[in-house]
Amino acid sequence: MTQTMTAPAPVPTFETESGGRKLCIICSKGSLDMAYPGLILANAALGEGIETHIFFTFWGFDIITKKTMADLKFTAVGNPATHMPNMVMGLPGMTALATHMMKKQMDGIDVPAVPEFLELITDAGGHLWACRLSADMMHLGAADLYDRVEGIISATDFIELSAGAQIIFV
């Protein structure tokens, strides 16, 4: 009987040339329930001392647009995790009710509202970036965006910025 020894699988370190870890999060959806995963991951990474960048694109722009960021909605239609039939969730007023319930749950566990969360992230050294194509498509400029967005950059710029980073798409 021959026994073979296998080496342990390598564990990636995601270290950049400067020796630190780097995380880039792409936020592509702007509903209330889809805003939080990216913000929570960014906050957790910053708490671990990881350089963190968030790139907002397409509907994720609602998270950083002054006009919409404080009033994101949770739409339960088509979301199987609500365990409710679409026919019920599509009734008038259900989006408002679902949004209210989600905000109440988040408040109950001290999760900050989106604008406050963005402030916490930037205060901790996180970087916020807006997508040039999305800005052009939605006819938005820097004046329309949350004041702490560092710039409106192209996809090519983001690719350069994210070199050596772990990338998460939300």
Legacy VTK file of the C-alpha trace (Angstrom):
# vtk DataFile Version 3.0
C-alpha trace
ASCII
DATASET POLYDATA
POINTS 170 float
0.000 0.000 0.000
1.437 3.317 -1.055
0.571 6.393 0.901
0.722 9.691 -0.974
1.309 12.936 0.788
-0.245 16.052 -0.619
0.855 19.543 0.210
-1.712 21.793 1.837
-3.593 24.046 -0.558
-2.092 27.534 -0.766
-4.079 30.278 0.942
-4.125 33.555 -0.998
-2.947 36.582 0.948
-4.183 39.329 -1.413
-1.195 41.452 -0.502
-0.251 44.389 -2.684
3.317 45.317 -3.550
3.362 47.654 -0.557
2.684 44.652 1.674
-0.875 45.537 2.751
-4.171 44.022 1.766
-6.508 45.825 -0.602
-10.236 45.322 -1.197
-12.285 46.795 -4.039
-16.066 46.488 -3.912
-18.271 47.129 -6.924
-21.775 48.261 -5.918
-24.095 47.847 -8.902
-27.527 47.832 -7.274
-29.239 50.704 -5.478
-32.045 49.126 -3.501
-31.904 49.316 0.291
-31.220 45.596 0.695
-28.417 45.674 -1.885
-26.724 48.806 -0.514
-25.833 47.234 2.809
-23.714 44.228 1.731
-21.074 46.442 0.111
-21.118 48.969 2.937
-20.877 46.291 5.626
-17.995 44.545 3.832
-16.157 47.855 3.417
-16.620 48.721 7.078
-15.395 45.267 8.157
-12.339 45.499 5.902
-11.452 48.945 7.215
-11.756 47.599 10.749
-9.102 45.031 9.835
-6.792 47.717 8.436
-7.420 46.771 4.799
-7.206 49.501 2.147
-10.763 49.733 0.828
-12.270 51.225 -2.344
-15.940 51.160 -3.362
-16.879 51.690 -7.022
-20.528 52.633 -7.598
-21.919 51.797 -11.018
-25.309 51.575 -12.743
-28.118 51.420 -10.161
-25.578 51.450 -7.343
-25.308 55.161 -8.135
-28.472 55.666 -6.036
-26.347 54.901 -2.958
-24.166 57.975 -3.566
-26.585 60.338 -5.313
-27.643 63.129 -2.937
-31.227 63.031 -4.210
-31.744 59.303 -3.527
-29.193 58.067 -0.970
-31.307 58.760 2.119
-34.465 57.254 0.645
-33.511 53.872 -0.848
-36.339 51.353 -1.131
-36.625 47.622 -0.535
-38.735 45.956 -3.181
-39.761 42.442 -2.229
-41.284 41.528 -5.617
-39.245 38.746 -7.178
-37.210 38.204 -4.017
-37.711 34.574 -2.945
-36.113 35.268 0.433
-39.223 37.178 1.528
-41.192 33.900 1.346
-44.236 35.825 0.106
-45.996 35.351 -3.228
-45.211 38.016 -5.837
-48.932 38.664 -6.182
-49.039 39.847 -2.542
-45.744 41.745 -2.672
-46.879 43.546 -5.839
-49.897 45.116 -4.154
-49.868 48.912 -3.759
-48.052 50.028 -0.638
-46.051 46.826 -0.177
-42.724 48.438 -1.169
-43.289 51.193 1.405
-44.225 48.609 4.037
-41.258 46.345 3.246
-38.895 49.345 3.297
-40.275 50.532 6.619
-39.930 47.057 8.135
-36.346 46.636 6.912
-35.323 50.074 8.217
-36.929 49.266 11.566
-34.988 45.978 11.758
-31.729 47.747 10.871
-32.379 50.447 13.495
-33.088 47.715 16.035
-29.567 46.348 15.685
-27.908 49.779 15.392
-26.999 49.566 11.709
-26.539 53.133 10.484
-28.582 54.636 7.658
-26.832 54.704 4.268
-25.580 58.344 4.424
-24.219 57.816 7.943
-22.609 54.528 6.873
-20.831 56.275 3.990
-19.551 58.874 6.450
-18.257 56.148 8.793
-16.487 54.429 5.896
-14.786 57.583 4.651
-13.882 58.669 8.201
-12.122 55.299 8.564
-10.112 55.902 5.368
-12.338 54.193 2.809
-12.431 55.531 -0.744
-15.622 56.110 -2.762
-15.552 56.223 -6.572
-18.295 56.857 -9.125
-18.426 55.229 -12.556
-17.931 57.614 -15.497
-20.239 55.660 -17.847
-23.029 55.577 -15.251
-22.632 59.295 -14.523
-22.844 60.100 -18.225
-25.770 57.749 -18.781
-27.736 59.271 -15.883
-26.651 62.850 -16.667
-25.090 63.293 -13.221
-21.981 65.198 -12.226
-19.878 65.585 -9.104
-22.297 68.187 -7.689
-25.091 65.550 -7.717
-23.068 63.054 -5.700
-22.292 62.596 -2.021
-19.575 65.100 -1.150
-17.077 62.437 -0.087
-17.016 60.662 -3.459
-13.392 61.190 -4.499
-14.008 61.244 -8.215
-15.865 60.013 -11.246
-13.567 57.502 -12.910
-13.681 55.223 -15.938
-13.751 51.444 -15.841
-10.124 51.501 -17.028
-9.196 53.756 -14.101
-10.921 51.352 -11.715
-9.061 48.381 -13.215
-5.773 50.206 -12.602
-6.859 51.197 -9.082
-7.821 47.622 -8.229
-4.533 46.032 -9.326
-3.554 43.435 -6.743
-6.837 43.768 -4.834
-9.461 41.289 -3.864
-12.578 42.337 -5.820
-16.176 41.774 -4.699
-19.143 42.484 -6.986
-22.432 43.298 -5.271
LINES 1 171
170 0 1 2 3 4 5 6 7 8 9 10 11 12 13 14 15 16 17 18 19 20 21 22 23 24 25 26 27 28 29 30 31 32 33 34 35 36 37 38 39 40 41 42 43 44 45 46 47 48 49 50 51 52 53 54 55 56 57 58 59 60 61 62 63 64 65 66 67 68 69 70 71 72 73 74 75 76 77 78 79 80 81 82 83 84 85 86 87 88 89 90 91 92 93 94 95 96 97 98 99 100 101 102 103 104 105 106 107 108 109 110 111 112 113 114 115 116 117 118 119 120 121 122 123 124 125 126 127 128 129 130 131 132 133 134 135 136 137 138 139 140 141 142 143 144 145 146 147 148 149 150 151 152 153 154 155 156 157 158 159 160 161 162 163 164 165 166 167 168 169
